[in-house]
């Protein structure tokens, strides 16, 4: 059986009491949180950055923090997020001039490295850098905002990347981010995903533990 992992995206959390809200999902059994960095250039939104990441570490958040850079350029942000307490860092191939170099920068500073593909982004570069990856993240919405609906055609891409990972022989996790809920999570798992980045479905629920348990139950049916 696959080691499935549900990762709450704090983009949908209550930023007026962010540390407290994250503590609640940790108490519900979560082992990792997802931290979106948006620059209002690469994506049409502005979110949080390394200062907030460090504030969460200073608050006492000790679980893994997975940083997704939706920004351009990325190399300086990679270093800032490393120093602020990131556990893993991913970026989009079109956000850097040198994909291999940026991946090496992440790994040589002690973090796990991932590459992110938007719904309309081709997968061609995977052939050349798949040996450098700890995980691949597929966006199932166009990045920038929480609360969007899952784009069904991405299921084909999940299957394609899942097969690429199997054929590569490397131990690489396959994550999906965007529009995941109780109704579609099992189909996404069947397509090959093992990591599920989920925002509004969790943070709009009145009982975090219940919704997280329900999501795991759907995956493991």
BADOGU-945870 format. One line per field, with one value per residue (C-alpha): x, y, z; residue number from 1. Coordinates in steps of 0.25 Angstrom, whole numbers, always signed. Layout:
<sites>
x = X	...
y = Y	...
z = Z	...
nr = NUM	...
</sites>
This chain:
<sites>
x = +0	+5	+9	-1	+1	-9	-2	-11	-8	-7	-12	-26	-23	-27	-16	-21	-17	-8	+1	-11	-18	-6	-5	-19	-16	-4	-12	-21	-9	-3	+12	+15	+9	+10	+15	+12	+21	+15	+21	+10	+18	+19	+5	-6	-5	+4	+5	+15	+30	+42	+39	+26	+32	+43	+31	+25	+37	+39	+25	+28	+24	+34	+27	+32	+29	+28	+31	+25	+31	+22	+32	+43	+55	+56	+70	+71	+57	+62	+74	+65	+55	+66	+70	+56	+54	+48	+49	+46	+46	+39	+39	+34	+43	+40	+44	+59	+69	+76	+67	+78	+86	+74	+71	+85	+84	+73	+79	+93	+86	+80	+65	+58	+56	+43	+39	+25	+17	+5	-7	-2	+13	+20	+28	+40	+50	+48	+56	+68	+67	+58	+70	+71	+57	+51	+37	+29	+17	+6	-4	-18	-22	-16	-7	-10	-23	-29	-43	-42	-48	-40	-37	-40	-31	-19	-23	-16	-3	-3	-4	+7	+17	+13	+18	+31	+34	+32	+41	+52	+54	+56	+49	+41	+27	+16	+8	-4	-9	-22	-37	-35	-47	-55	-62	-49	-38	-39	-39	-26	-20	-24	-17	-4	-3	+2	+3	-9	-8	-21	-25	-40	-46	-38	-38	-52	-57	-62	-54	-40	-38	-51	-49	-34	-39	-50	-40	-31	-43	-46	-32	-31	-45
y = +0	+14	+23	+34	+48	+59	+73	+85	+98	+110	+119	+116	+117	+129	+138	+146	+135	+127	+120	+115	+110	+102	+97	+92	+84	+78	+74	+67	+58	+66	+63	+74	+87	+94	+109	+117	+128	+137	+150	+156	+155	+140	+138	+149	+149	+153	+144	+141	+140	+136	+145	+138	+125	+128	+134	+120	+113	+123	+121	+106	+99	+88	+79	+79	+92	+90	+103	+105	+117	+123	+135	+139	+138	+128	+126	+137	+132	+118	+123	+132	+120	+111	+120	+123	+108	+101	+86	+84	+95	+94	+103	+104	+101	+114	+122	+120	+121	+108	+97	+88	+99	+103	+89	+87	+100	+94	+80	+85	+94	+82	+83	+73	+78	+78	+83	+88	+88	+96	+90	+95	+93	+82	+71	+71	+75	+63	+54	+62	+65	+54	+49	+62	+61	+57	+60	+65	+75	+76	+88	+84	+98	+110	+115	+128	+126	+116	+111	+108	+95	+83	+83	+68	+68	+68	+53	+49	+57	+50	+36	+41	+46	+33	+24	+33	+32	+16	+15	+24	+15	+27	+29	+41	+46	+51	+62	+69	+83	+90	+87	+74	+70	+58	+55	+54	+50	+35	+37	+46	+35	+24	+32	+31	+43	+40	+54	+63	+78	+82	+96	+101	+87	+86	+100	+103	+91	+92	+80	+78	+65	+59	+65	+60	+46	+46	+49	+38	+28	+32	+30	+16	+11
z = +0	-3	+8	+5	+11	+12	+13	+17	+9	+19	+7	+12	+27	+36	+35	+47	+56	+46	+57	+65	+52	+48	+62	+61	+48	+54	+66	+56	+52	+40	+38	+28	+23	+10	+9	-4	-7	-18	-24	-32	-44	-47	-42	-40	-25	-14	-2	+9	+9	+17	+29	+31	+30	+41	+49	+49	+53	+64	+68	+71	+58	+57	+46	+32	+24	+9	+1	-12	-20	-29	-32	-42	-40	-30	-26	-15	-10	-9	+0	+9	+11	+14	+25	+30	+32	+20	+19	+4	-7	-21	-32	-47	-58	-65	-53	-54	-65	-60	-54	-51	-44	-35	-31	-27	-19	-11	-9	-5	+6	+12	+7	-2	-16	-25	-38	-41	-54	-57	-64	-78	-75	-83	-76	-86	-76	-66	-75	-72	-57	-51	-44	-36	-31	-18	-22	-34	-32	-42	-41	-44	-44	-50	-39	-31	-23	-13	-15	-30	-36	-40	-55	-59	-71	-61	-57	-70	-66	-53	-60	-69	-58	-49	-60	-63	-48	-48	-60	-55	-43	-34	-21	-24	-18	-27	-21	-27	-23	-26	-24	-16	-8	-2	-16	-25	-16	-18	-33	-32	-24	-34	-45	-37	-27	-13	-7	-7	-5	+1	+5	+6	+8	+21	+26	+24	+31	+46	+50	+44	+50	+44	+30	+30	+34	+24	+13	+17	+17	+3	-2	+5	+1
nr = 1	2	3	4	5	6	7	8	9	10	11	12	13	14	15	16	17	18	19	20	21	22	23	24	25	26	27	28	29	30	31	32	33	34	35	36	37	38	39	40	41	42	43	44	45	46	47	48	49	50	51	52	53	54	55	56	57	58	59	60	61	62	63	64	65	66	67	68	69	70	71	72	73	74	75	76	77	78	79	80	81	82	83	84	85	86	87	88	89	90	91	92	93	94	95	96	97	98	99	100	101	102	103	104	105	106	107	108	109	110	111	112	113	114	115	116	117	118	119	120	121	122	123	124	125	126	127	128	129	130	131	132	133	134	135	136	137	138	139	140	141	142	143	144	145	146	147	148	149	150	151	152	153	154	155	156	157	158	159	160	161	162	163	164	165	166	167	168	169	170	171	172	173	174	175	176	177	178	179	180	181	182	183	184	185	186	187	188	189	190	191	192	193	194	195	196	197	198	199	200	201	202	203	204	205	206	207	208	209	210	211	212	213	214	215	216	217	218	219	220	221
</sites>
